[in-house]
Amino acid sequence: MELHELAVSRIAATVRALYSRGESYRIFHGSTNSTRPVQKDRVIDISELSNVVNIDPVSKVAIVEPNVSMDKLVEATLEHGLIPPVVMEFPGITVGGGYAGSAGESSSFKYGYFDQTVNSVEMVLANGEIVTASRTERPDLFKGAAGALGTLRITTLIELQLIPAKKFVKTTYHRTGNIPDTIQVIRQETMGLFQ
């Protein structure tokens, strides 16, 4: 955890310096699809935040840095017989990306979007302050930052829920012929999940 704290301190110091000068910046995660020109002196590099920090099999939580890919996270959690409730389909999607983009998958019918399986988030705000947000601590920031695509903060650490991994997944195919019938089947199959 010491290396994590040092990395976050460096990130926060860089953000504070840019904030004090009134300069905007971009976040570099380690790769980009952007075609915009990069001004190297105004880039916050968070590429080193790519570690599974801890998996607690008793409390069923994982503490991970934002650049951990879902395939790396699943590999680490399966060693403990656990898995995230929502696993994004593409293996390269990161935990931070899932939180920032409100990712959803087929299990979201039961568990909600990926960000709804997150317990807390450590983040660096635009002024360089390091804070933690959760449902009880800074709940407005916690809820607002989920799905905000990184516009409110730089995510540096995420604690997320885990569930027991099962050997098989049961799927049921319901054939319907129109939208009203489809809606009716979805309501029947999800009854009680959202109460």
ZAPAMAR-683880 format. One line per 5 residues: their letters; for each residue z, x, y of N, C-alpha, C, CB. Coordinates in Angstrom, 1 decimal. Atoms other than C-alpha are relative to their C-alpha. Glycine has a CB too. Layout:
% residues N
A> Z:X:Y:Z:X:Y:Z:X:Y:Z:X:Y; ...
END
This chain:
% residues 195
MELHE> 0.0:0.8:-1.2:0.0:0.0:0.0:0.0:0.9:1.3:1.2:-0.9:0.0; 0.0:-0.9:-1.2:0.5:3.0:2.3:-1.4:0.3:0.5:0.7:1.3:-0.4; 1.3:-0.3:-0.4:-3.2:3.8:2.3:-0.6:-1.2:0.8:-0.9:0.3:-1.2; 0.4:1.3:-0.6:-3.9:0.1:3.2:0.5:0.0:1.4:0.4:-1.2:-0.8; -0.7:0.1:-1.3:-1.4:0.2:6.1:-0.6:1.0:1.0:1.5:0.2:-0.1
LAVSR> 0.7:-1.0:-0.8:-3.0:3.4:7.4:-1.4:-0.4:0.5:-0.1:1.4:-0.7; 1.4:0.5:-0.3:-6.5:1.9:7.3:0.1:-1.1:1.0:-0.7:-0.4:-1.3; -0.1:1.2:-0.9:-5.4:-1.3:9.0:0.5:0.5:1.4:1.0:-1.0:-0.5; -0.4:-0.6:-1.3:-3.6:0.8:11.7:-1.1:0.6:0.8:1.1:1.0:-0.2; 1.2:-0.6:-0.6:-6.8:2.7:12.4:-0.9:-1.1:0.6:-0.7:0.9:-1.0
IAATV> 0.9:1.1:-0.4:-8.8:-0.5:12.6:0.6:-0.7:1.2:-0.2:-1.0:-1.1; -0.6:0.6:-1.1:-6.3:-2.1:14.9:0.0:0.8:1.3:1.5:-0.4:-0.3; 0.0:-0.9:-1.1:-6.2:0.9:17.2:-1.4:0.0:0.6:0.4:1.5:-0.4; 1.4:0.0:-0.5:-10.0:0.9:17.5:-0.3:-1.3:0.7:-1.0:0.2:-1.2; 0.2:1.3:-0.7:-10.0:-2.8:18.3:0.7:-0.1:1.3:0.5:-1.2:-1.0
RALYS> -0.8:0.0:-1.3:-7.3:-2.4:20.9:-0.7:0.8:1.1:1.4:0.6:-0.2; 0.7:-0.8:-1.0:-9.3:0.4:22.6:-1.2:-0.7:0.5:-0.4:1.3:-0.6; 1.2:0.8:-0.4:-12.5:-1.7:22.7:0.4:-1.2:0.8:-0.8:-0.5:-1.2; -0.5:1.1:-0.8:-10.5:-4.7:23.9:0.4:0.4:1.4:1.2:-0.7:-0.8; -0.4:-0.4:-1.3:-8.9:-2.8:26.7:-1.1:0.4:1.0:1.0:1.3:-0.2
RGESY> 1.1:-0.3:-0.8:-12.3:-1.7:27.9:-0.9:-1.2:0.2:-0.8:1.2:-0.6; 0.8:1.2:-0.1:-13.7:-5.2:27.6:-1.3:0.1:-0.7:-0.3:-0.3:1.4; 1.2:-0.2:0.7:-16.3:-4.1:25.1:-0.1:-0.8:-1.3:-0.2:1.5:-0.3; 0.2:0.7:1.2:-17.7:-6.2:22.3:-0.2:1.0:-1.1:-1.2:-1.0:0.1; 0.2:-0.9:1.1:-18.0:-4.7:18.8:-0.6:-0.8:-1.2:1.3:0.7:-0.4
RIFHG> 0.4:0.6:1.2:-19.5:-5.4:15.4:0.9:0.5:-1.2:-1.5:0.3:-0.3; -0.8:-0.4:1.2:-17.8:-5.2:12.0:-1.0:0.5:-1.1:0.9:-1.2:-0.5; 0.8:-0.6:1.1:-19.3:-3.0:9.3:0.8:-0.1:-1.3:-0.5:1.5:0.3; -0.7:0.2:1.3:-18.3:-4.0:5.7:-0.4:1.0:-1.1:-0.3:-1.4:-0.5; 0.5:-0.9:1.0:-20.2:-1.3:3.9:-1.5:-0.1:-0.2:0.8:-0.1:-1.3
STNST> 1.4:0.3:0.1:-23.6:-2.9:3.9:-0.3:-1.1:0.9:-0.5:-0.3:-1.5; 0.3:1.1:-0.9:-25.5:-5.2:6.1:-1.5:-0.4:-0.2:0.2:0.4:1.5; 1.3:0.5:0.0:-28.6:-7.4:6.2:-0.5:-0.2:1.4:-0.1:-1.3:-0.8; 0.3:0.2:-1.4:-28.6:-7.4:9.9:-1.2:0.9:0.5:1.2:0.3:0.9; 1.1:-0.8:-0.6:-31.8:-6.3:11.8:0.3:0.4:1.5:-1.3:-0.8:-0.1
RPVQK> -0.4:-0.3:-1.4:-29.9:-6.0:15.1:0.3:1.5:0.1:1.2:-0.8:0.5; -0.3:-1.4:-0.1:-29.6:-2.5:16.5:1.5:0.3:0.0:-0.7:0.6:1.4; -1.4:-0.3:0.1:-26.3:-0.8:15.9:0.4:1.0:1.0:0.4:0.5:-1.4; -0.5:-1.0:-0.9:-24.3:0.9:18.6:1.2:0.6:-0.7:0.4:-0.6:1.4; -1.0:-0.7:0.9:-22.3:3.4:16.5:1.4:0.1:0.6:-0.5:1.4:-0.4
DRVID> -1.3:-0.2:-0.6:-19.5:3.8:19.0:0.7:-1.4:0.2:-0.1:0.6:1.4; -0.6:1.3:-0.1:-18.8:0.0:19.0:-0.1:-0.8:-1.3:-0.7:-0.8:1.1; 0.0:0.6:1.4:-18.6:-0.6:15.2:1.4:0.2:-0.6:-1.2:0.6:-0.9; -1.3:-0.2:0.7:-15.4:-1.3:13.4:-0.3:0.0:-1.5:1.0:-1.3:0.3; 0.3:-0.2:1.4:-15.8:0.1:9.9:1.2:-0.4:-0.9:-0.4:1.5:-0.3
ISELS> -1.1:0.4:0.9:-13.7:-1.8:7.3:-0.5:0.2:-1.5:0.3:-1.5:0.3; 0.5:-0.2:1.3:-15.7:-0.6:4.3:1.0:0.6:-1.0:-1.2:1.0:0.0; -1.0:-0.5:1.0:-12.7:1.2:2.8:1.0:-1.0:-0.5:0.8:1.1:0.7; -0.9:1.1:0.5:-10.8:-2.1:2.4:-0.6:-0.7:-1.2:0.3:-1.0:1.2; 0.7:0.6:1.2:-12.1:-2.7:-1.1:0.8:0.2:-1.2:-1.4:0.7:-0.1
NVVNI> -0.9:-0.2:1.2:-9.1:-2.5:-3.4:0.7:-1.2:-0.4:1.0:1.1:0.4; -0.9:1.0:0.5:-7.3:-4.9:-5.6:1.4:0.7:0.1:-0.3:-0.4:-1.5; -1.3:-0.7:-0.3:-3.8:-4.0:-4.3:1.1:-0.3:-1.1:0.5:-0.4:1.4; -1.0:0.4:1.0:-1.7:-6.0:-6.8:-0.4:-1.3:-0.6:1.4:-0.1:0.7; 0.1:1.3:0.7:-1.8:-8.7:-9.4:1.3:-0.2:-0.6:-1.2:0.1:-1.1
DPVSK> -1.3:0.3:0.5:1.4:-10.4:-10.2:-0.2:-1.2:-1.0:1.0:-0.5:1.2; 0.2:1.0:1.0:1.1:-12.2:-13.5:1.1:-1.1:-0.1:-0.1:0.6:-1.3; -1.1:0.9:0.0:4.5:-13.9:-13.1:-0.2:-1.1:1.0:1.3:0.7:0.2; 0.2:1.0:-1.1:3.8:-15.6:-9.7:-1.4:-0.5:0.0:0.5:0.6:1.3; 1.4:0.3:0.0:0.1:-15.8:-10.5:-0.7:0.1:1.3:-0.2:-1.4:-0.6
VAIVE> 0.6:-0.3:-1.2:-1.1:-14.2:-7.3:-0.7:1.3:-0.1:0.9:-0.1:1.2; 0.7:-1.3:-0.2:-3.5:-11.4:-6.4:0.1:0.4:1.5:-1.4:0.0:-0.6; 0.1:-0.5:-1.3:-3.3:-9.3:-3.3:-1.1:1.0:0.1:1.4:0.7:0.5; 1.3:-0.8:0.0:-6.7:-7.9:-2.4:-0.5:0.2:1.4:-1.0:-0.8:-0.8; 0.6:-0.3:-1.2:-8.5:-6.3:0.4:-1.4:-0.8:0.1:-0.3:1.5:0.2
PNVSM> 1.1:1.0:-0.2:-11.5:-8.3:1.9:-1.3:0.5:-0.7:-0.2:-0.2:1.4; 1.3:-0.5:0.5:-14.3:-6.1:0.5:0.0:0.1:-1.5:-0.4:1.3:0.6; 0.0:0.1:1.4:-13.3:-6.7:-3.1:-1.0:-1.0:-0.5:1.4:-0.3:-0.6; 1.0:1.0:0.5:-16.3:-8.3:-4.9:0.6:-0.9:-1.0:-1.2:0.7:-0.5; -0.5:0.9:1.0:-15.7:-11.3:-7.1:-0.1:0.5:-1.4:-0.7:-1.3:0.1
DKLVE> 0.1:-0.5:1.4:-16.9:-9.5:-10.2:1.1:1.0:-0.2:-1.3:0.7:-0.2; -1.1:-0.9:0.1:-14.4:-6.7:-9.5:1.4:-0.7:-0.1:0.0:1.0:1.2; -1.2:0.7:0.1:-11.6:-9.2:-8.9:0.2:-0.7:-1.3:0.0:-1.1:1.2; -0.1:0.7:1.3:-12.4:-11.2:-12.0:0.4:1.0:-1.1:-1.3:-0.8:-0.3; -0.3:-1.1:1.0:-12.4:-8.0:-14.1:1.4:0.4:0.0:-0.9:1.2:0.3
ATLEH> -1.4:-0.5:-0.2:-9.0:-7.0:-12.7:1.0:-1.2:-0.5:0.3:0.4:1.4; -0.9:1.1:0.3:-7.4:-10.5:-13.1:-0.1:-0.3:-1.5:-0.3:-1.2:0.8; 0.1:0.3:1.5:-8.7:-11.0:-16.7:0.8:0.9:-0.8:-1.5:0.1:-0.4; -0.9:-0.9:0.8:-6.7:-8.0:-17.8:1.4:-0.6:-0.1:0.1:1.4:0.8; -1.3:0.7:0.1:-3.7:-10.2:-17.1:-0.1:-1.4:-0.5:0.6:0.0:1.4
GLIPP> 0.2:1.3:0.5:-5.1:-13.3:-18.6:-0.1:-1.1:1.1:1.1:-0.4:-0.9; 0.1:0.9:-1.1:-5.7:-14.9:-15.2:-1.4:0.1:0.7:1.1:0.4:1.1; 1.3:0.0:-0.7:-8.6:-15.8:-13.0:0.2:-0.8:1.3:-1.1:-0.7:-0.9; -0.1:0.8:-1.2:-9.1:-17.1:-9.4:-0.5:-1.5:-0.4:-0.9:0.6:1.1; 0.4:1.4:0.2:-9.4:-21.0:-9.4:-1.5:-0.2:0.4:0.9:-0.9:0.7
VVMEF> 1.3:0.1:-0.5:-12.7:-20.7:-7.5:-0.7:1.4:-0.1:-0.1:-0.7:1.4; 0.7:-1.3:0.1:-15.1:-17.9:-8.5:-1.4:-0.2:0.4:0.0:0.5:-1.5; 1.3:0.1:-0.6:-18.2:-17.6:-6.4:-1.1:0.4:-1.0:-0.2:0.7:1.3; 1.0:-0.2:1.0:-21.4:-17.6:-8.4:-0.6:1.4:0.0:-1.1:-1.0:0.1; 0.6:-1.3:-0.1:-22.9:-14.4:-7.1:1.1:1.1:-0.1:-0.9:0.1:1.3
PGITV> -1.0:-1.0:0.2:-20.9:-11.4:-8.3:0.3:0.9:1.2:-0.3:0.9:-1.2; -0.3:-0.9:-1.1:-21.3:-9.4:-5.1:0.7:-0.6:1.2:-1.3:0.5:0.4; -0.8:0.7:-1.1:-19.7:-12.0:-2.9:1.4:0.5:0.1:0.0:-1.6:-0.1; -1.3:-0.5:-0.1:-16.5:-10.6:-1.6:1.1:-1.0:0.3:0.0:1.1:1.2; -1.1:0.9:-0.3:-13.1:-12.1:-1.3:0.1:-0.4:1.5:1.4:0.6:-0.5
GGGYA> 0.0:0.3:-1.5:-13.2:-11.8:2.5:-1.2:-0.9:0.4:-0.1:1.3:0.8; 1.1:0.9:-0.2:-16.6:-13.4:2.5:0.2:-1.4:-0.4:-1.3:0.5:-0.6; -0.3:1.3:0.5:-15.4:-16.3:0.4:0.9:-0.7:0.9:0.6:0.1:-1.4; -0.9:0.6:-0.9:-12.6:-16.9:2.8:-0.7:-0.3:1.4:1.2:1.0:0.3; 0.7:0.2:-1.3:-14.7:-16.4:6.0:-1.1:-1.1:-0.1:-0.6:1.3:0.4
GSAGE> 1.1:1.0:0.1:-17.4:-18.7:4.7:0.3:-1.3:-0.7:-1.2:0.7:-0.7; -0.4:1.2:0.8:-15.4:-21.4:2.9:-0.9:-0.2:-1.2:-0.1:-1.2:0.9; 0.8:0.1:1.1:-17.2:-20.7:-0.3:0.5:-1.1:-1.0:-0.1:1.3:-0.7; -0.3:1.0:1.1:-17.3:-23.4:-3.0:-0.9:0.2:-1.2:-0.2:-1.4:0.6; 0.8:-0.1:1.3:-18.4:-23.6:-6.6:0.4:-1.3:-0.8:0.4:1.3:-0.8
SSSFK> -0.2:1.2:0.8:-18.3:-26.1:-9.4:1.5:-0.4:-0.2:-0.6:0.1:-1.4; -1.4:0.3:0.2:-14.5:-25.8:-9.8:0.7:-0.5:1.3:0.8:1.3:-0.5; -0.5:0.5:-1.3:-14.1:-26.8:-6.1:0.4:-1.5:-0.1:-1.0:0.3:1.1; -0.4:1.4:0.2:-14.0:-30.4:-7.3:1.5:-0.1:-0.3:-0.8:-0.7:-1.1; -1.4:0.1:0.4:-10.6:-29.6:-8.7:0.9:0.8:0.9:0.2:0.6:-1.4
YGYFD> -0.8:-0.9:-0.7:-9.3:-26.7:-6.6:-0.3:0.1:1.5:-0.1:1.4:-0.6; 0.4:-0.1:-1.4:-11.0:-27.1:-3.2:-0.9:1.2:0.2:1.2:0.1:0.9; 0.8:-1.2:-0.3:-13.0:-24.4:-1.5:0.8:1.2:-0.2:-0.5:-0.1:1.5; -0.7:-1.2:0.2:-12.2:-20.8:-2.0:1.2:0.2:0.9:-1.0:1.2:0.0; -1.0:-0.2:-1.0:-10.2:-20.6:1.2:1.3:-0.8:-0.3:-0.5:-0.2:1.4
QTVNS> -1.2:0.9:0.3:-7.9:-23.4:-0.1:0.8:0.5:-1.1:-0.5:-1.4:-0.3; -0.8:-0.7:1.0:-6.8:-21.1:-2.9:0.7:1.2:0.5:-0.9:0.4:-1.2; -0.6:-1.1:-0.7:-5.6:-18.5:-0.4:1.3:-0.4:0.5:-1.0:0.5:1.2; -1.4:0.3:-0.5:-1.9:-18.3:0.3:0.2:0.6:1.4:1.0:0.6:-1.0; -0.2:-0.6:-1.3:-2.0:-15.9:3.2:-1.0:1.0:0.3:1.4:0.7:0.1
VEMVL> 1.0:-0.9:-0.4:-4.2:-13.6:5.2:0.6:0.9:1.1:-1.3:-0.7:0.6; -0.3:-1.0:-1.1:-3.4:-10.4:7.1:-1.3:0.2:0.8:0.6:1.4:-0.6; 1.2:-0.1:-0.8:-5.7:-10.0:10.0:0.3:0.8:1.3:-0.6:-1.4:0.4; -0.1:-0.6:-1.3:-6.4:-8.0:13.1:-0.7:-0.9:1.0:-0.7:1.5:0.0; 0.6:0.9:-1.0:-7.0:-10.2:16.2:-0.8:0.8:0.9:1.2:-0.8:0.7
ANGEI> 0.9:-0.6:-0.9:-9.4:-9.5:18.9:0.6:1.0:1.0:-0.8:-1.1:0.8; -0.8:-0.9:-0.9:-6.7:-7.8:21.0:0.6:1.2:-0.7:1.0:-0.7:0.8; -0.5:-1.1:0.8:-5.8:-5.4:18.1:1.3:-0.3:-0.6:0.1:1.2:0.9; -1.3:0.3:0.6:-2.6:-7.2:17.1:-0.2:-0.3:-1.5:0.6:-1.3:0.7; 0.1:0.2:1.5:-2.0:-7.2:13.3:1.0:-1.2:-0.2:0.4:1.3:-0.8
VTASR> -0.8:1.1:0.3:-0.7:-10.6:12.1:-0.3:-0.5:-1.4:-0.3:-1.2:1.1; 0.2:0.7:1.2:-0.2:-12.6:9.0:0.0:-1.5:0.2:1.1:0.4:-1.1; 0.1:1.5:-0.2:-1.3:-16.3:8.8:0.1:-0.6:-1.4:-1.3:-0.3:0.8; -0.1:0.7:1.3:-0.5:-18.8:6.1:0.2:-1.5:0.4:1.2:0.5:-0.9; -0.2:1.5:-0.3:0.1:-22.6:5.8:1.3:-0.2:0.8:0.1:-0.8:-1.3
TERPD> -1.3:0.1:-0.7:3.6:-22.0:7.3:0.2:0.9:1.2:1.2:0.1:-0.9; -0.1:-1.1:-1.0:3.1:-18.9:9.5:-1.3:0.0:0.8:0.4:1.4:-0.5; 1.3:0.1:-0.8:0.5:-19.4:12.3:-1.0:-0.9:-0.7:-0.6:1.4:0.2; 0.9:0.9:0.8:-1.0:-22.4:10.4:-1.3:-0.3:0.7:0.8:-1.2:-0.4; 1.2:0.3:-0.7:-3.5:-23.1:13.1:-1.0:1.1:-0.1:0.3:-0.3:1.5
LFKGA> 0.8:-1.2:0.2:-4.9:-19.6:12.9:-0.5:0.1:-1.5:0.7:1.3:0.4; 0.3:-0.1:1.4:-4.8:-19.7:9.1:-1.2:-1.0:-0.3:1.2:-0.3:-0.9; 1.0:1.1:0.2:-6.8:-23.0:9.0:-1.3:0.3:0.8:0.6:-1.4:0.3; 1.1:-0.2:-0.9:-9.1:-22.1:11.9:-0.9:1.2:-0.5:0.4:0.2:1.4; 0.8:-1.2:0.4:-10.1:-18.7:10.5:-0.8:-0.2:-1.2:1.0:1.2:-0.1
AGALG> 0.7:0.3:1.2:-11.1:-20.1:7.2:-1.3:-0.7:0.3:0.8:-0.9:-1.0; 1.3:0.6:-0.3:-14.8:-20.8:7.4:-0.6:0.4:1.4:0.1:-1.4:-0.1; 0.5:-0.4:-1.3:-15.1:-19.2:10.9:-0.9:1.2:0.1:1.2:0.2:0.9; 1.0:-1.1:0.2:-17.4:-16.5:9.6:0.4:1.3:0.8:-1.3:-0.4:0.5; -0.5:-1.2:-0.6:-15.2:-13.7:11.1:0.1:0.0:1.5:-0.9:1.1:-0.4
TLRIT> 0.0:0.0:-1.5:-15.3:-14.9:14.7:1.3:0.1:0.6:-0.7:-1.2:0.4; -1.3:0.1:-0.6:-11.6:-15.2:15.2:0.9:1.3:-0.3:0.8:-1.2:-0.5; -0.9:-1.1:0.4:-10.3:-12.0:13.5:-0.8:0.9:-1.0:1.2:-0.5:-0.7; 0.5:-0.9:1.1:-10.9:-9.1:11.1:1.0:-0.2:-1.1:-0.2:1.5:0.5; -0.9:0.2:1.1:-9.5:-10.0:7.7:0.3:1.4:-0.6:-0.6:-1.0:-1.0
TLIEL> -0.4:-1.3:0.6:-7.6:-7.0:6.2:0.7:-0.1:-1.4:0.8:0.8:0.9; -0.7:0.2:1.3:-5.7:-8.4:3.2:0.2:-1.5:-0.3:1.4:0.7:0.0; 0.0:1.4:0.4:-5.7:-11.7:1.3:0.9:-0.1:-1.3:-1.4:-0.5:-0.3; -0.8:0.4:1.2:-3.1:-13.2:-1.1:-0.6:-1.3:-0.5:1.5:-0.1:0.3; 0.6:1.2:0.5:-4.7:-15.7:-3.4:0.6:-0.4:-1.3:-1.5:0.2:-0.1
QLIPA> -0.5:0.6:1.2:-3.7:-18.0:-6.2:-0.8:0.4:-1.2:0.2:-1.5:0.1; 0.7:-0.2:1.2:-4.6:-17.3:-9.8:0.4:-1.1:-1.0:0.3:1.4:-0.6; -0.3:0.9:1.0:-4.7:-19.6:-12.8:-0.2:0.7:-1.4:-0.8:-1.3:0.1; 0.3:-0.6:1.3:-4.6:-18.9:-16.6:-1.5:-0.1:-0.3:0.8:-0.7:-1.1; 1.4:0.0:0.5:-8.0:-17.9:-17.9:-0.1:-0.6:-1.4:-0.6:1.5:0.1
KKFVK> 0.2:0.6:1.3:-9.3:-19.9:-20.8:-1.2:0.6:-0.6:-0.1:-1.5:0.1; 1.1:-0.6:0.8:-11.6:-18.7:-23.5:-1.3:-0.8:0.2:0.3:0.1:-1.4; 1.2:0.9:-0.1:-14.0:-21.7:-23.0:0.2:-0.9:1.2:-0.2:-0.8:-1.3; 0.0:1.0:-1.0:-14.9:-24.1:-20.3:-0.7:-1.2:-0.5:-0.7:0.6:1.3; 0.6:1.3:0.5:-15.6:-27.7:-21.2:-0.9:-0.6:1.2:1.0:-1.0:-0.4
TTYHR> 0.9:0.6:-1.0:-18.6:-29.2:-19.4:-0.5:-1.3:-0.6:-1.2:0.9:0.4; 0.5:1.3:0.4:-19.7:-32.8:-19.6:-1.2:-0.4:0.9:1.1:-1.1:0.0; 1.2:0.4:-0.8:-23.2:-34.0:-18.6:0.0:-1.5:0.1:-1.3:0.6:-0.7; 0.1:1.5:-0.2:-23.4:-37.5:-17.1:-1.4:-0.2:0.6:1.1:-0.5:0.9; 1.4:0.4:-0.5:-27.0:-38.8:-16.7:0.2:-1.2:0.8:-1.0:-0.1:-1.2
TGNIP> 0.0:1.2:-0.9:-27.4:-41.2:-13.8:-1.4:-0.2:0.5:1.0:0.1:1.1; 1.4:0.3:-0.5:-30.5:-42.9:-12.4:-0.1:-0.2:1.5:-0.5:-1.1:-0.7; 0.1:0.2:-1.4:-29.6:-43.3:-8.8:1.3:0.5:0.7:-0.2:-1.5:0.3; -1.1:-0.5:-0.8:-27.2:-42.2:-6.0:1.3:-0.8:-0.2:-0.4:0.1:1.4; -1.3:0.8:0.1:-24.7:-45.1:-6.2:0.7:0.2:-1.4:-0.3:-1.5:0.1
DTIQV> -0.5:-0.3:1.3:-24.3:-44.5:-10.0:0.6:1.4:0.0:-1.1:-0.2:-1.1; -0.5:-1.4:0.0:-23.8:-40.8:-9.4:1.3:0.0:0.8:-1.0:0.9:0.7; -1.3:0.1:-0.7:-21.1:-41.5:-6.8:1.1:-0.6:-0.8:-0.2:-0.8:1.4; -0.9:0.7:0.8:-19.4:-43.9:-9.1:0.6:1.0:-1.1:-0.6:-1.2:-0.7; -0.4:-0.9:1.0:-19.3:-41.3:-11.9:0.9:1.1:0.5:-1.2:0.6:-0.8
IRQET> -0.8:-1.0:-0.6:-18.0:-38.6:-9.6:1.4:-0.5:0.3:-0.7:0.6:1.3; -1.3:0.6:-0.3:-15.2:-40.9:-8.4:0.8:-0.2:-1.3:-0.2:-1.3:0.7; -0.7:0.2:1.2:-14.3:-41.7:-12.0:0.5:1.3:-0.6:-0.9:-0.8:-1.0; -0.3:-1.3:0.6:-14.3:-38.1:-13.1:1.1:0.8:0.8:-1.2:0.8:-0.2; -0.9:-0.8:-0.8:-12.3:-36.8:-10.2:1.3:-0.9:0.4:-0.7:0.4:1.3
MGLFQ> -1.1:0.9:-0.3:-9.8:-39.7:-10.0:1.3:0.7:-0.2:-0.1:-1.4:-0.8; -1.3:-0.7:0.1:-6.3:-38.3:-9.4:0.0:1.4:0.4:0.4:-0.1:-1.4; 0.0:-1.4:-0.4:-7.4:-34.8:-8.5:0.3:0.2:1.5:-1.4:0.6:-0.2; -0.2:-0.1:-1.4:-7.1:-35.5:-4.8:1.1:-0.8:0.6:-1.3:-0.3:0.8; -1.1:0.9:-0.5:-3.9:-37.5:-4.5:1.2:0.9:0.3:0.4:-1.0:-1.1
END
